[in-house]
Amino acid sequence: MKAPFPTLTPDEAAALIHDKDTIGFGGFTAAGACKVIPLAIAARATAEHAAGRPFKLGVITGASTGKSLDGALAAAEAIEWRTPYQSDPILRKSINEGKTRFFDLHLSAVQPTVRSGVFGPVHWAIIEASHVSPNGEIVLSTAVGAANTFVRVADKILIELNAHHPGDLMGFHDLYEPADPPRRREIPLYAPTDRIGSSFIKVNPNKIAGVVLTDLPDETGGFDAPDAVTDRIGHHVAQFLADEIKSGRLPASFLPLQSGVGNIANAVIGALGANPGIPPFTMYTEVIQDSVVDLLRSGKCEFASGCSLTLSQPQLKKVYDELEFYRPRMVLRPQEISNSPELIRRLGLITINTAIEIDLFGNVNSTHVMGRDLMNGIGGSGDFTRNAHISIYTCPSMAKQGAISTIVPLVTHLDHSEHSVQIVVTEHGIADLRGKSPHDRARLMIENCVHPDYRELLHAYLNISAKGHVPQTLHNAFSMHLAYLESGDMRKVKWF
């Protein structure tokens, strides 16, 4: 493959980066994330530190990335600050130890915030592409994220031109960047199938400092096979939505779906596809996962709009082997479009996301463990939850072999309030919180969603906390968490 711009080695590209630079990395999840340039930057940081020189960067991404980006840079102690979302264990440890400053951000807000200048200048955009033309037309690979904004506002651009992806991905991307207030107009997208932008990013060729040639797969992992818990969660979600159609609360034609990323989400989408009460549907989401590819092939999913193809390698190969089948049936968009609150509300999405813990009243913690340690970040769950036609949260009823109940009296960190969360699903059942008072919500959560090992304990909590509009007591609200921290088991709680 011959690049139309100076071809650099990874080390030559890394040598262009300076201490205190801010970099906008393309990709969304490990899909479309750069690999060899960040590895070389990490090696450079290690060498600079060994020589006694400072070398730390500001890092902005679309969402999480791969181990060769977040993991390598964090291990090299090269990240001064990071936003908006991550899932790497090395970076997570650095954040929780206070070595890396991290600030969480709704994914729909990343591109407008970058354009506003709040983060300061973006010195470099480093992105992966499947094709680059001599006049600066860039075709991305398996993700968009915020790449179109990064390359426009950055001082300079480095490109990993990855031969692992077909050069013929034209038409898989729909790149549109709205104007900022006060000149912003409505985003002219009225159905998930609409295309409103360009299939490529057009930049001034003089901004491209060089191209690094690669031939590497995305560092995406596969998904676990559904187990008894995820199967039951998926069944409950699918049956709830089928019943909503039957009751007339959802149109017979159904509504577009959004689903978070992960094993539960993948199982839920598979269950929706298998349920005969769910008609063929479209998706307007962030991440297109493995189960969606098969549903597109079967016709149960008619169209999928997302930010990334976060697929296992066998599923991605299916797409690449049949490009002409999938090209008109899926599209990848920038995250401020896929996660636009305006579009989510207007399209009437059914949203399905996962929680770390949920309290008896429907408040959701999706980011922190025991109220202190960051897990990943809020991602796009808030964008979708707050603006959904129906918002659903799923989680197993217990964690740590039963030592933790995921349904608690009060969440230790609040990401999504009871005013936005409508439906809660665990393997034990469904709590439809719509139109319910706090007392009603709490009883419904205990009876339908809490694991049997914890039902008596939580009923006792309600009896203690019976007064007030919200049956809550500050003396006991975190007693289950404290019991776990002190004894290793929430079931050893003692109410006061």
C-alpha positions in Angstrom: 0.0 0.0 0.0 1.5 3.4 -1.0 0.5 6.4 1.1 0.1 9.8 -0.6 1.8 11.5 2.3 5.2 11.1 4.0 5.4 7.6 5.3 6.7 7.6 8.9 7.8 4.8 11.2 5.9 4.7 14.5 9.0 6.1 16.3 9.3 9.0 13.8 5.6 9.8 14.4 6.1 9.7 18.2 9.1 12.0 18.0 6.7 14.7 16.7 4.8 14.7 20.0 5.9 17.0 22.8 5.4 17.2 26.6 2.1 18.8 27.5 0.6 18.3 24.1 -3.1 17.5 23.9 -4.1 14.7 21.6 -7.5 13.8 20.2 -7.5 10.0 19.3 -10.0 8.6 16.9 -11.9 5.4 17.5 -14.8 4.4 19.7 -14.1 1.5 22.1 -11.2 -0.5 20.8 -12.8 -0.4 17.3 -10.9 2.0 15.1 -8.4 2.9 17.8 -4.8 3.6 16.9 -2.2 1.0 18.0 1.3 1.5 16.8 1.7 5.3 17.2 0.5 5.3 20.9 2.8 2.3 21.6 5.7 4.4 20.2 4.6 7.4 22.2 4.5 5.3 25.4 8.1 4.0 24.6 9.2 7.6 24.1 7.6 8.7 27.4 9.4 5.9 29.2 12.7 7.0 27.7 12.1 10.7 28.6 11.2 9.8 32.2 14.4 7.6 32.5 16.4 10.6 31.3 14.8 12.8 34.0 12.7 14.8 31.6 8.9 15.4 31.9 6.6 13.9 29.3 2.8 13.8 30.0 -0.1 14.4 27.6 -3.7 15.4 27.6 -5.7 12.7 26.1 -9.2 13.0 24.6 -10.9 10.1 22.9 -14.3 9.2 21.6 -14.8 6.6 24.3 -12.7 3.7 25.6 -9.8 2.5 23.4 -7.5 -0.5 23.2 -4.7 -1.8 25.4 -2.1 -0.4 22.9 -3.5 3.1 23.5 -4.9 3.7 27.0 -3.1 0.7 28.5 0.3 1.5 27.1 0.2 5.2 27.8 -1.0 4.6 31.3 1.7 2.1 32.0 4.3 4.6 30.8 2.7 7.3 33.1 2.3 9.4 30.0 -1.3 10.7 30.6 -1.6 13.9 32.6 -5.4 14.1 32.1 -8.0 12.0 30.3 -11.6 12.3 29.2 -14.3 11.2 28.5 -14.5 7.4 29.1 -12.1 4.5 29.6 -12.2 0.8 30.3 -8.5 -0.2 30.6 -7.4 -1.7 34.0 -4.0 0.0 34.0 -5.5 3.4 33.3 -8.3 2.7 35.8 -5.7 2.0 38.5 -3.8 5.2 37.7 -7.0 7.2 37.9 -8.1 5.7 41.2 -4.6 6.2 42.7 -4.7 9.9 41.7 -1.9 9.7 39.2 -4.1 10.6 36.2 -6.7 13.3 36.4 -9.9 12.1 34.8 -13.1 14.0 34.3 -16.2 12.2 33.2 -18.4 13.6 30.4 -21.5 12.6 28.5 -20.3 11.4 25.1 -22.7 13.7 23.2 -20.9 16.6 24.9 -17.3 15.7 23.8 -17.3 17.3 20.4 -19.1 20.5 21.4 -16.8 20.9 24.4 -13.7 20.4 22.2 -14.9 23.1 19.8 -15.7 25.4 22.7 -12.0 25.5 23.7 -12.6 24.4 27.3 -9.8 21.8 26.9 -7.5 24.3 25.3 -5.9 23.7 21.9 -5.8 20.2 20.4 -2.2 19.9 19.1 -2.6 16.5 17.4 -5.4 14.4 16.0 -4.2 10.8 15.7 -6.7 8.6 13.8 -6.9 5.2 12.1 -8.1 5.2 8.4 -8.8 2.6 5.8 -8.0 5.0 2.9 -6.5 8.4 2.4 -6.6 10.3 -0.9 -3.8 12.7 -2.0 -6.2 15.7 -1.6 -7.0 14.9 2.0 -10.1 12.7 1.9 -9.9 10.3 4.8 -12.1 7.2 5.0 -12.2 5.9 8.6 -12.1 2.2 9.6 -14.5 0.6 12.1 -15.4 3.6 14.2 -16.0 7.4 14.0 -16.3 8.6 17.6 -15.2 12.2 17.6 -12.6 11.9 14.8 -14.2 14.4 12.4 -14.0 17.1 15.0 -10.5 16.2 16.2 -9.0 16.4 12.7 -10.7 19.7 12.0 -9.6 21.6 15.1 -6.2 20.0 15.6 -3.0 21.8 14.6 -1.6 18.6 12.9 -2.8 15.1 12.0 -1.1 11.7 12.1 -2.8 8.8 10.4 -2.5 5.0 10.9 -3.4 3.6 7.5 -4.5 0.1 8.4 -4.5 -2.5 5.6 -6.4 -4.9 7.8 -9.5 -3.0 6.9 -10.7 -3.0 3.2 -10.0 0.2 1.4 -13.5 0.0 0.0 -15.4 1.2 3.2 -16.8 4.2 1.4 -20.5 4.5 2.4 -20.2 2.9 5.8 -19.7 6.4 7.5 -22.0 9.4 7.7 -20.0 12.3 8.9 -22.0 15.4 9.9 -20.9 18.2 12.3 -23.6 20.7 13.4 -23.0 24.4 13.9 -22.5 25.6 17.4 -24.9 28.0 19.2 -26.3 30.5 18.4 -26.1 29.3 14.7 -27.2 25.7 15.4 -30.2 24.4 13.5 -32.0 21.1 13.9 -30.1 18.0 12.9 -31.9 16.9 9.7 -32.2 13.2 10.5 -35.7 11.8 10.8 -35.1 8.0 10.8 -32.2 5.8 11.7 -31.8 5.0 8.0 -31.2 8.7 7.0 -27.8 9.8 5.8 -27.1 13.5 6.2 -23.3 13.9 5.8 -20.2 12.8 4.0 -18.7 9.3 3.7 -15.2 10.7 4.3 -13.5 13.5 6.2 -12.0 16.2 4.1 -9.0 18.0 5.5 -6.3 20.4 4.3 -3.6 18.0 3.1 -0.9 20.3 4.6 -2.2 19.4 8.1 -1.3 15.8 7.6 2.2 15.4 9.1 2.6 11.8 8.1 1.1 8.4 7.6 2.1 5.2 9.5 1.3 2.0 7.6 -0.1 -0.9 9.7 -1.9 -4.2 9.2 -3.4 -5.0 12.6 -6.9 -6.1 13.8 -8.9 -4.1 16.3 -8.1 -5.1 19.9 -11.8 -5.9 20.5 -12.5 -9.0 22.5 -15.3 -11.5 21.9 -18.4 -11.8 24.0 -19.1 -14.5 26.5 -21.7 -17.0 25.6 -25.0 -16.2 27.3 -25.3 -17.9 30.7 -28.4 -18.6 32.8 -28.4 -15.1 34.3 -27.9 -13.1 31.0 -30.4 -15.4 29.3 -33.1 -14.7 31.9 -32.4 -10.9 31.7 -32.7 -11.0 27.9 -35.9 -13.0 28.1 -37.4 -10.5 30.6 -36.5 -7.5 28.5 -37.8 -9.0 25.3 -41.1 -10.2 26.9 -41.7 -6.8 28.6 -41.4 -5.0 25.2 -43.5 -7.6 23.5 -46.2 -7.1 26.1 -45.9 -3.3 25.7 -46.7 -3.8 22.0 -49.6 -6.1 22.8 -51.0 -3.6 25.3 -50.9 -0.7 22.8 -48.3 1.3 24.8 -45.8 0.8 22.0 -46.7 1.0 18.3 -47.1 -2.3 16.5 -44.3 -1.2 14.2 -42.1 -0.9 17.3 -39.5 1.9 17.9 -35.7 2.1 17.3 -33.5 0.5 19.9 -30.3 1.6 21.7 -28.3 -0.9 23.6 -25.1 -0.4 25.8 -22.0 -2.5 25.3 -21.1 -5.8 27.0 -22.2 -9.4 27.5 -25.6 -8.5 29.0 -26.4 -6.1 26.2 -25.3 -8.6 23.6 -27.6 -11.2 25.1 -30.5 -8.8 25.3 -30.3 -7.9 21.7 -30.1 -11.6 20.8 -33.2 -12.3 22.9 -35.1 -9.5 21.2 -34.3 -11.0 17.9 -35.6 -14.4 19.0 -38.8 -13.2 20.5 -41.7 -13.7 18.0 -43.6 -10.8 19.6 -41.0 -8.3 18.6 -41.3 -7.2 14.9 -38.3 -6.5 12.7 -36.6 -3.4 14.2 -34.0 -0.7 13.6 -31.2 0.3 15.9 -30.0 3.8 16.7 -27.2 3.2 19.1 -23.5 3.7 19.9 -21.9 0.3 19.5 -22.9 -2.3 16.9 -22.1 -5.7 18.6 -21.9 -9.3 17.5 -25.6 -10.2 17.8 -26.6 -7.3 15.6 -24.6 -8.7 12.6 -26.6 -12.0 12.6 -29.9 -10.1 13.1 -29.1 -8.0 10.1 -28.4 -11.1 8.0 -31.7 -12.7 9.2 -33.7 -9.6 8.6 -34.9 -9.3 12.2 -32.8 -6.1 12.4 -33.4 -4.0 9.3 -30.9 -1.3 9.8 -28.2 -0.4 12.4 -26.8 3.1 13.0 -24.0 3.4 15.5 -20.6 4.9 16.3 -18.5 1.8 15.9 -18.4 -1.8 14.8 -17.3 -3.3 18.1 -17.2 -6.9 16.8 -15.3 -10.0 17.5 -12.9 -10.9 14.6 -15.1 -13.7 13.2 -18.1 -11.3 13.1 -16.1 -8.5 11.5 -14.9 -11.0 8.9 -18.5 -11.8 8.1 -19.1 -8.1 7.4 -16.0 -7.7 5.3 -16.7 -10.8 3.3 -20.2 -9.4 2.4 -19.6 -5.7 2.2 -22.2 -5.1 -0.4 -24.9 -6.8 1.8 -24.0 -4.8 4.9 -23.1 -1.5 3.3 -26.8 -0.3 2.8 -27.8 -1.8 6.2 -25.5 -0.1 8.6 -23.9 3.3 9.1 -21.3 4.8 11.5 -21.8 8.3 12.8 -20.0 10.8 15.0 -21.0 10.5 18.7 -22.6 13.9 18.9 -25.1 12.6 16.3 -25.5 9.0 17.5 -26.0 10.4 21.1 -27.8 13.6 20.3 -30.4 14.3 23.0 -32.6 16.0 20.4 -32.5 13.0 18.1 -33.0 10.4 20.9 -36.1 12.2 22.0 -37.4 12.8 18.5 -36.9 9.3 17.3 -38.5 7.8 20.4 -35.8 5.4 21.3 -36.1 2.4 23.6 -32.8 2.4 25.5 -31.3 -0.5 27.3 -28.2 0.0 29.5 -26.4 -1.7 32.4 -25.8 -0.6 36.0 -23.3 -1.3 38.7 -26.0 -0.8 41.4 -29.6 0.5 41.6 -31.4 1.6 44.7 -34.9 0.8 45.8 -36.3 3.9 44.1 -34.7 3.6 40.7 -31.6 5.7 41.1 -28.7 4.2 39.1 -24.9 4.1 39.7 -23.2 3.1 36.5 -19.7 4.4 37.1 -18.3 3.9 40.7 -17.6 1.0 43.0 -18.5 1.7 46.7 -19.0 5.3 45.8 -15.2 5.9 45.4 -13.4 4.0 42.7 -14.1 4.7 39.1 -15.0 1.7 37.0 -15.3 3.0 33.4 -17.3 6.3 33.2 -20.8 7.4 32.3 -20.3 7.0 28.5 -23.4 7.6 26.6 -25.9 6.1 29.0 -27.0 9.4 30.3 -27.6 10.8 26.8 -29.9 8.0 26.1 -31.6 7.5 29.5 -32.6 11.1 30.0 -34.2 11.4 26.6 -35.6 7.9 25.9 -39.2 7.0 25.2 -38.7 4.0 27.4 -35.5 3.7 29.5 -34.5 0.3 30.8 -31.6 -0.7 33.1 -30.4 -4.2 33.5 -28.0 -5.9 36.0 -27.6 -9.3 37.7 -29.2 -9.2 41.2 -25.9 -10.1 42.9 -22.2 -9.8 42.5 -19.1 -11.3 44.1 -20.7 -14.8 44.5 -23.6 -13.3 46.4 -21.7 -11.1 48.8 -23.0 -8.0 47.1 -26.6 -7.1 46.3 -26.8 -4.9 43.3 -30.1 -3.6 44.6 -29.4 -1.4 47.6 -31.2 1.2 49.8 -29.3 4.1 48.3 -26.7 4.2 45.5 -23.2 5.3 46.6 -22.8 7.4 43.4 -25.6 8.9 41.3 -25.4 8.9 37.6 -29.1 8.5 36.5 -31.9 9.6 38.8 -35.2 8.0 39.5 -36.8 10.7 37.3 -35.1 9.2 34.2 -35.1 5.5 34.9 -38.3 3.7 34.1 -37.8 0.0 34.0 -35.3 -2.2 36.0 -34.6 -5.8 35.0 -32.6 -8.5 36.8 -32.6 -12.2 36.2 -35.5 -12.4 38.8 -37.9 -10.1 37.0 -39.0 -6.7 36.0 -39.9 -3.6 38.0 -41.9 -1.1 36.0 -41.4 2.1 38.0 -43.6 4.3 35.8 -46.4 6.0 37.7 -45.2 4.6 41.1 -44.6 6.4 44.4 -41.3 5.9 46.2 -43.0 3.4 48.6 -44.5 1.5 45.7 -41.2 1.5 43.8 -39.3 0.1 46.7 -41.8 -2.8 47.3 -41.8 -3.6 43.6 -38.0 -3.6 43.4 -37.7 -6.0 46.3 -40.4 -8.4 45.1 -39.4 -8.5 41.5 -35.7 -7.7 41.1 -33.9 -8.4 44.4 -32.3 -11.8 44.9 -34.2 -14.0 47.5 -31.1 -13.9 49.8 -31.7 -10.1 50.2 -35.4 -9.7 50.2 -36.0 -10.1 53.9 -33.2 -7.7 54.7 -34.5 -5.0 52.4 -38.1 -5.5 53.6 -36.7 -4.9 57.1 -35.0 -1.8 55.9 -38.3 -0.4 54.6 -40.1 -1.2 57.9 -37.4 0.8 59.7 -37.6 3.7 57.2 -41.4 3.8 56.8 -41.9 7.5 57.5 -41.7 10.3 54.9 -42.4 10.5 51.2 -39.2 8.5 50.5 -38.8 5.6 52.9 -35.2 6.3 53.6 -33.0 6.7 56.8 -29.6 8.3 56.7 -28.5 6.1 59.6 -28.9 2.9 57.6 -28.8 4.0 53.9 -25.2 2.7 53.5 -25.2 0.0 56.1 -25.1 -2.8 53.5 -22.1 -1.2 51.8 -20.4 -0.8 55.2 -21.1 -4.4 56.1 -19.4 -5.5 52.9 -16.3 -3.3 53.6 -16.1 -4.6 57.1 -17.0 -8.3 56.7 -16.9 -9.0 53.0 -20.6 -9.8 52.8 -23.6 -7.4 52.6 -25.8 -10.1 54.2 -24.1 -9.4 57.5 -25.7 -6.0 57.7 -27.1 -4.8 61.1 -29.8 -2.2 60.9 -30.0 0.6 63.6 
